[in-house]
Amino acid sequence: MAMFADTMILPAIPDLIRDFNINYSTSSWILASFLITGAVMTPIAGRLSDMYGKKKMLLIIVGIYTIGICVAAISTNFTVMIIARIMQGVGASMFAISFSIIRDKFTPEKLAVAQGIFSSMFSAGAVIGVAIGGTIINNFGWHTTFLLVIPIAIVLFVAISRFIHIDMDKATARVSDKNTEFCCRFIHVRRDILLSESSSTTTEYDSGSRNINKNKSTIDMMGAITLSITVISFLVALQFMQTVNAAPSENIPIVIGFGAAAIISLSFFIMVERKAISPLIDLNLFVNKILLRANIINMIVGITALMVVYQTIPILIRSPSPLGFGGNALNIANVQLPYMVISLIVSIASGFIVSKFGNQSPTISGIIISVAGFFLLLVLHSTEFVITTSLAVIATGLSLTQIGSINIILVNTPKQSNGVSLGMTTLLYLIGTSVGPVIAGIFMQANQAFVKGISGSSFPAPQSYNLIFVTATLLSVVSIVLAGSIKKKPSAPRIIIK
């Protein structure tokens, strides 16, 4: 549902720019606001679901998402639209809870199949959204795309409420607590036998139990706030950097102010995360060389995909000739559809690819294919057919890259940290996706041209698209270097008992 709604609105981005009277740089926040909110809310929602129950939190989040869709459908100005997109971004945190429910409900031998179906639904929703979005926007306007999702969201809310039963939530928590208690007792008793300090067992066990319970009931709100300020300040400073030449006296203080805010809030975020009991980003995992490189590769996938496919191509197709193709929403859908279909096919085949060739080979192969696709798009984007072909190549490359990089993360993460590591990977990926549209919007706003016969309106010049495609190509080349430097899984850490 979420991917269906989000991809269906892509062909309408040029219409939103016109109807809300905003520039191309500002339009990037239609995507970025959703993604930033989703990035910050995902770990928070996961923590809340552990505290209050998965089904209850899933219903609340689907409800907020539905309200956001309703507000977007009736929005008449850009501010209201951004508020609606933020509410939908809160809804994006339903993904982590949904996956957690699937993991709890299925046996290990069925989990792989369930996980494959779940993952393929992202691409399936995107395929359906692109396939019908252009037609709906062309015939009924962009408001209809949101109106169409409202009954789906309501039916989904009712279905979750009536047919998903997670009666084991509390029982599982009790069993988990008992298992944790047993493990704590065993570890402490074993240590005390080794060190002949049996008198400290009770005190240290009680302390460990309190820490575990505290960890379960703690939400890293300060981490979420400082991370949000960091990302938003950085993106705003990035936007105004491109307009410094136009009005130096006005824009230089803005760039300096938001740049300083980003640096200061990042410093606070690092300090908060070091002390947090349940941090948004585990800095110990983050500085691991293999995990860091794989996460950067995954972030680059998010940046390039959103920058090129989601933000740039719709505007290129809709811009009037000779600066674009003068197409409509249906043309955009036709160009983007092969990208979505191939992403779906590759995601379904991902399990077989990784099991046969390992993690690193698909990653490097995917990056090389992505470089070829972006380079082809750079040198040849004069016809819709060539763009469609390039996007098909890019879809193959990015899908393989993401599959491989995530599996590298899974393989090289300590088992006890899998949940934290995956949450961190999702968070970093969503941050990357929020940066991509802003970069594209900056290039398009900084390089404008006029078309004869269309007075009062300027459109992105050809060099703006070249800059975007060059940036995507160079970022992919960086990924090759990072992937090539990932050599092997590190040896298991030694456990030293003191």
VOGU-3710 file (C-alpha; in Angstrom, 3 decimals, decimal comma):
1> mamfadtmil> 0,000/0,000/0,000  2,726/2,450/0,982  4,854/1,850/-2,112  1,730/1,909/-4,273  0,816/5,329/-2,892  4,309/6,778/-3,084  5,150/5,680/-6,633  1,698/6,609/-7,906  2,357/10,244/-6,978  5,732/10,419/-8,794
11> paipdlirdf> 4,310/11,409/-12,188  2,480/14,284/-10,439  5,616/16,045/-9,109  5,634/18,566/-12,019  1,917/19,244/-11,349  2,613/19,826/-7,647  5,393/22,273/-8,550  2,941/24,201/-10,709  -0,107/24,036/-8,397  1,805/24,990/-5,234
21> ninystsswi> 3,948/27,568/-7,065  7,228/26,170/-5,692  10,664/25,807/-7,265  12,426/22,567/-8,168  14,681/22,610/-5,128  11,751/23,028/-2,754  9,817/20,252/-4,490  12,385/17,730/-3,271  10,850/18,007/0,203  7,737/16,200/-1,050
31> lasflitgav> 9,882/13,060/-0,978  12,462/14,100/1,631  9,964/14,961/4,399  8,416/11,499/4,128  11,794/9,768/4,147  13,382/11,742/6,999  10,356/11,117/9,226  10,386/7,437/8,321  14,106/7,210/9,108  13,714/8,711/12,574
41> mtpiagrlsd> 10,442/6,980/13,462  11,418/3,438/12,434  13,626/2,658/15,474  11,246/4,518/17,805  8,250/2,536/16,542  10,205/-0,678/16,951  10,960/0,181/20,561  7,318/1,156/21,250  6,115/-2,110/19,729  8,355/-4,017/22,144
51> mygkkkmlli> 6,961/-2,036/25,059  3,230/-1,943/24,230  2,674/-4,761/21,722  3,228/-5,088/17,989  -0,418/-5,259/16,892  -1,427/-2,223/18,948  1,412/-0,090/17,564  0,818/-1,325/14,007  -2,830/-0,242/14,213  -1,879/3,176/15,604
61> ivgiytigic> 0,711/3,737/12,881  -1,612/2,595/10,064  -4,196/4,984/11,520  -1,742/7,909/11,437  -0,758/6,976/7,880  -4,427/6,955/6,824  -4,988/10,410/8,324  -1,895/11,637/6,464  -3,276/10,296/3,179  -6,603/12,079/3,840
71> vaaistnftv> -4,847/15,378/4,586  -2,739/15,082/1,411  -5,859/14,428/-0,670  -7,425/17,740/0,396  -4,243/19,836/0,644  -4,368/23,178/-1,139  -0,902/24,536/-0,301  2,625/23,253/0,098  2,740/23,565/3,907  -0,299/21,327/4,371
81> miiarimqgv> 1,154/18,831/1,894  4,430/18,627/3,867  2,486/18,089/7,116  0,602/15,282/5,385  3,845/13,774/4,110  5,338/13,869/7,621  2,309/11,944/8,905  2,779/9,433/6,095  6,447/9,218/7,091  5,353/8,144/10,567
91> gasmfaisfs> 3,404/5,430/8,768  6,584/4,245/7,059  7,690/2,827/10,404  5,028/0,128/9,968  7,543/-1,817/7,822  9,821/-2,751/10,728  6,889/-3,818/12,916  5,356/-5,847/10,086  8,603/-7,697/9,511  8,908/-8,349/13,231
101> iirdkftpek> 5,410/-9,870/13,275  6,290/-12,125/10,336  9,457/-13,226/12,109  7,431/-14,096/15,228  4,592/-15,911/13,471  6,477/-18,201/11,071  8,628/-21,205/11,829  12,300/-21,016/10,736  11,725/-23,320/7,740  8,915/-21,083/6,447
111> lavaqgifss> 10,458/-17,752/7,394  12,588/-17,419/4,236  9,519/-17,800/2,005  7,512/-15,331/4,113  10,401/-12,863/4,090  10,708/-13,162/0,291  6,996/-12,486/-0,195  7,153/-9,550/2,211  10,183/-7,999/0,463  8,732/-8,488/-3,017
121> mfsagavigv> 5,624/-6,518/-2,019  7,657/-3,297/-2,023  8,434/-3,751/-5,707  4,943/-5,114/-6,436  3,336/-2,015/-4,942  5,697/0,186/-6,939  4,822/-1,649/-10,170  1,085/-1,222/-9,614  1,506/2,408/-8,540  3,506/3,355/-11,610
131> aiggtiinnf> 1,272/1,323/-13,940  -1,933/3,114/-12,968  -0,623/6,365/-11,487  0,014/8,055/-14,814  -3,474/7,238/-16,113  -5,179/8,446/-12,925  -3,234/11,715/-12,809  -3,796/12,321/-16,508  -7,561/11,844/-16,298  -8,535/12,801/-12,743
141> gwhttfllvi> -5,706/14,871/-11,245  -3,158/14,195/-8,499  -5,665/14,489/-5,621  -7,270/11,266/-6,844  -4,075/9,296/-6,244  -4,417/9,910/-2,506  -8,190/9,420/-2,502  -7,706/6,001/-4,075  -5,482/4,853/-1,189  -7,911/5,869/1,595
151> piaivlfvai> -10,330/2,896/1,239  -7,347/0,512/0,921  -5,895/1,858/4,172  -9,241/1,545/5,964  -9,734/-2,046/4,788  -6,175/-2,840/5,878  -6,800/-1,337/9,334  -9,919/-3,487/9,779  -8,143/-6,604/8,493  -5,243/-6,159/10,930
161> srfihidmdk> -7,651/-5,565/13,777  -9,747/-8,668/13,082  -7,475/-11,259/11,514  -3,974/-10,743/12,881  -3,701/-12,333/16,313  -0,512/-11,904/18,292  -1,621/-13,533/21,502  1,940/-14,671/22,108  3,291/-11,126/22,539  3,072/-11,126/26,330
171> atarvsdknt> 3,809/-14,824/26,630  6,861/-14,436/24,440  8,014/-11,513/26,562  7,618/-13,603/29,708  9,509/-16,519/28,200  12,175/-14,128/26,943  12,495/-12,588/30,393  12,848/-16,048/31,944  15,435/-17,041/29,369  17,297/-13,791/29,938
181> efccrfihvr> 17,135/-14,353/33,684  18,503/-17,874/33,296  21,311/-16,666/31,017  22,223/-13,874/33,406  22,319/-16,274/36,325  24,392/-18,779/34,359  26,902/-16,180/33,168  27,350/-14,643/36,570  27,543/-17,973/38,365  30,035/-19,302/35,813
191> rdillsesss> 32,168/-16,195/36,185  32,048/-16,411/39,950  33,161/-20,036/39,851  36,098/-19,018/37,699  37,060/-16,136/39,947  35,899/-17,597/43,280  33,825/-14,548/44,051  30,468/-16,086/44,717  29,473/-13,326/47,135  28,989/-10,814/44,331
201> ttteydsgsr> 26,532/-12,933/42,337  23,260/-11,601/43,720  24,216/-7,931/43,572  25,568/-8,069/40,020  22,651/-10,149/38,734  20,137/-7,661/40,141  22,059/-4,838/38,461  22,063/-6,723/35,147  18,323/-7,392/35,387  17,611/-3,739/36,084
211> ninknkstid> 19,667/-2,733/33,029  17,774/-5,198/30,810  14,395/-3,945/32,033  15,536/-0,345/31,668  16,694/-1,056/28,138  13,264/-2,465/27,260  11,459/0,622/28,556  13,735/3,292/27,112  13,239/5,293/23,916  16,130/7,341/22,576
221> mmgaitlsit> 14,107/10,523/22,085  17,135/12,806/22,395  18,866/10,760/19,715  15,813/11,067/17,456  15,573/14,845/17,987  19,274/15,543/17,422  19,357/13,249/14,365  16,334/15,027/12,853  17,927/18,451/13,414  21,210/17,216/11,912
231> visflvalqf> 19,674/15,821/8,707  17,223/18,683/8,133  19,830/21,395/8,841  22,293/19,721/6,485  19,720/19,483/3,668  18,576/23,093/4,101  22,194/24,355/4,080  22,810/22,260/0,959  19,810/23,829/-0,772  20,794/27,434/-0,023
241> mqtvnaapse> 24,425/26,893/-1,081  23,293/26,826/-4,707  21,561/30,228/-4,377  24,421/32,082/-2,689  25,511/33,792/-5,931  21,994/35,102/-6,578  21,661/36,882/-3,218  24,879/36,638/-1,159  23,824/38,952/1,657  20,647/36,957/2,306
251> nipivigfga> 21,771/33,380/1,692  25,317/33,247/3,135  24,077/33,747/6,751  21,423/31,067/6,163  24,008/28,578/4,870  26,385/29,321/7,753  23,586/29,131/10,328  22,128/25,830/9,156  25,604/24,389/8,520  26,634/25,240/12,069
261> aaiislsffi> 23,368/23,795/13,395  24,056/20,545/11,523  27,585/20,250/12,959  26,508/21,109/16,512  23,504/18,766/16,479  25,667/15,984/14,998  28,114/16,440/17,878  25,262/16,257/20,383  23,860/13,197/18,577  27,181/11,355/18,928
271> mverkaispl> 27,406/12,253/22,628  23,810/11,154/23,218  24,290/7,859/21,371  27,415/7,023/23,380  25,462/7,298/26,621  22,088/5,961/25,429  20,931/2,602/26,779  19,040/1,871/23,553  20,663/4,066/20,859  19,313/4,712/17,373
281> idlnlfvnki> 22,784/3,950/16,007  25,149/1,600/17,820  28,458/3,427/17,372  30,428/0,268/18,118  28,788/-1,451/15,145  28,949/1,684/13,042  32,753/1,968/13,212  33,227/-1,677/12,189  35,057/-1,402/8,842  33,028/-4,030/6,998
291> llraniinmi> 29,648/-2,864/8,331  30,501/0,790/7,704  31,481/0,157/4,075  28,434/-2,017/3,398  26,139/0,604/4,967  27,685/3,388/2,871  27,121/1,272/-0,269  23,495/0,771/0,753  23,116/4,522/1,391  24,502/5,267/-2,088
301> vgitalmvvy> 21,842/2,957/-3,545  19,198/5,086/-1,798  20,753/8,384/-2,878  21,125/7,459/-6,570  17,742/5,732/-6,904  15,753/8,614/-5,408  17,892/11,267/-7,099  17,586/9,872/-10,630  14,544/7,611/-10,897  12,083/9,250/-8,530
311> qtipilirsp> 12,911/12,970/-8,659  14,649/13,678/-11,981  13,041/11,454/-14,621  9,434/12,679/-14,031  10,543/16,311/-14,460  12,633/15,520/-17,566  9,677/13,755/-19,222  7,160/16,484/-18,359  9,332/19,519/-19,197  8,442/21,126/-22,549
321> splgfggnal> 10,570/20,573/-25,626  13,465/21,250/-26,275  14,373/21,074/-22,546  12,372/17,884/-22,043  9,985/15,592/-23,877  6,764/17,512/-23,302  5,077/14,322/-22,115  2,301/13,707/-19,635  1,900/11,583/-16,518  1,221/8,495/-18,611
331> nianvqlpym> 4,538/8,906/-20,433  6,344/8,998/-17,094  4,625/5,789/-16,002  5,588/4,035/-19,239  9,241/5,059/-18,836  9,480/4,037/-15,174  7,484/0,799/-15,356  10,376/-1,448/-16,581  12,511/-0,194/-13,690  9,870/-1,266/-11,171
341> vislivsias> 9,193/-4,616/-12,869  12,868/-5,574/-13,002  13,320/-4,537/-9,373  10,461/-6,915/-8,511  11,973/-9,802/-10,491  15,455/-9,358/-9,036  14,117/-9,080/-5,472  12,245/-12,369/-5,912  15,394/-14,036/-7,299  17,622/-12,555/-4,599
351> gfivskfgnq> 17,626/-15,601/-2,356  18,824/-17,871/-5,153  21,467/-15,382/-6,305  23,003/-14,917/-2,875  22,870/-18,605/-1,957  24,699/-19,552/-5,159  27,257/-16,767/-5,547  27,719/-15,448/-2,023  27,433/-11,813/-0,910  30,358/-9,951/-2,394
361> sptisgiiis> 30,067/-11,089/-6,040  26,432/-9,925/-6,468  27,342/-6,638/-4,760  30,298/-5,858/-7,024  28,441/-7,077/-10,128  25,452/-4,929/-9,221  27,591/-1,825/-8,740  29,332/-2,339/-12,100  25,946/-2,733/-13,819  24,708/0,423/-12,039
371> vagfflllvl> 27,741/2,400/-13,244  27,047/1,221/-16,802  23,378/2,216/-16,517  24,049/5,694/-15,127  26,796/6,300/-17,694  24,452/5,206/-20,497  21,855/7,617/-19,136  24,479/10,395/-19,082  25,590/9,997/-22,713  22,205/8,984/-24,155
381> hstefvitts> 18,985/10,460/-22,812  17,598/11,970/-25,993  14,649/9,567/-26,356  12,214/7,952/-23,959  13,194/4,488/-25,225  16,867/5,024/-24,362  15,917/6,306/-20,889  13,682/3,271/-20,349  16,532/0,946/-21,364  18,974/2,710/-19,063
391> laviatglsl> 16,548/2,526/-16,138  16,140/-1,223/-16,724  19,922/-1,638/-16,477  20,041/0,560/-13,371  17,246/-1,447/-11,720  19,200/-4,674/-12,177  22,362/-3,122/-10,774  20,824/-1,361/-7,776  18,750/-4,407/-6,772  21,787/-6,707/-6,837
401> tqigsiniil> 23,863/-4,127/-4,964  21,305/-3,711/-2,214  20,770/-7,456/-1,831  24,504/-8,095/-1,586  25,298/-5,210/0,764  22,521/-6,087/3,214  23,629/-9,715/3,272  27,208/-8,611/3,926  25,855/-6,708/6,924  23,875/-9,726/8,153
411> vntpkqsngv> 26,800/-12,123/7,819  29,293/-9,841/9,547  27,056/-8,691/12,404  27,292/-10,555/15,724  24,135/-12,652/16,196  23,142/-10,851/19,374  23,213/-7,513/17,501  21,248/-8,480/14,376  18,156/-6,453/15,283  20,143/-3,335/16,195
421> slgmttllyl> 22,280/-3,634/13,067  19,307/-4,020/10,708  17,581/-1,058/12,337  20,730/1,026/11,863  20,990/-0,101/8,214  17,369/0,883/7,554  17,903/4,239/9,256  21,031/5,050/7,216  19,366/3,930/3,971  16,371/6,205/4,582
431> igtsvgpvia> 18,695/9,112/5,358  20,368/8,441/2,005  17,031/8,411/0,211  16,137/11,762/1,774  19,392/13,312/0,524  18,965/12,107/-3,079  15,911/14,203/-4,086  17,423/17,319/-2,489  20,637/16,962/-4,528  18,590/16,570/-7,717
441> gifmqanqaf> 16,416/19,568/-6,844  19,493/21,727/-6,187  21,006/20,931/-9,590  17,710/21,577/-11,375  17,087/24,860/-9,578  20,650/26,113/-10,135  20,524/25,494/-13,915  17,387/27,025/-15,427  16,362/27,956/-18,953  13,316/29,478/-20,645
451> vkgisgssfp> 11,230/28,057/-23,468  9,876/30,250/-26,256  6,131/30,639/-26,092  5,937/29,859/-22,343  6,211/33,167/-20,534  7,045/33,519/-16,864  8,203/29,933/-16,401  11,694/28,459/-16,395  12,626/24,800/-16,523  15,733/22,719/-15,731
461> apqsynlifv> 18,389/23,156/-18,427  20,108/20,145/-20,069  23,269/20,641/-17,977  21,255/20,039/-14,786  20,414/16,518/-15,923  24,028/15,910/-16,943  25,210/16,948/-13,480  22,708/14,616/-11,817  23,687/11,638/-13,973  27,425/12,345/-13,506
471> tatllsvvsi> 26,929/12,503/-9,729  25,093/9,171/-9,720  27,847/7,590/-11,833  30,652/8,864/-9,583  28,867/7,740/-6,413  28,519/4,268/-7,915  32,243/4,238/-8,714  32,917/5,019/-5,046  30,791/1,983/-4,190  33,056/-0,231/-6,336
481> vlagsikkkp> 36,070/0,879/-4,298  34,231/0,240/-1,028  32,972/-3,190/-2,114  36,400/-4,220/-3,353  37,935/-3,386/0,018  35,565/-5,750/1,845  37,687/-8,877/1,970  36,318/-11,375/4,423  34,271/-11,872/7,516  36,277/-10,956/10,602
491> sapriiik> 37,053/-13,658/13,101  34,676/-14,007/16,014  35,571/-11,685/18,901  37,082/-13,240/21,987  35,014/-13,022/25,154  37,231/-12,061/28,050  35,709/-12,580/31,489  37,163/-10,356/34,140
//
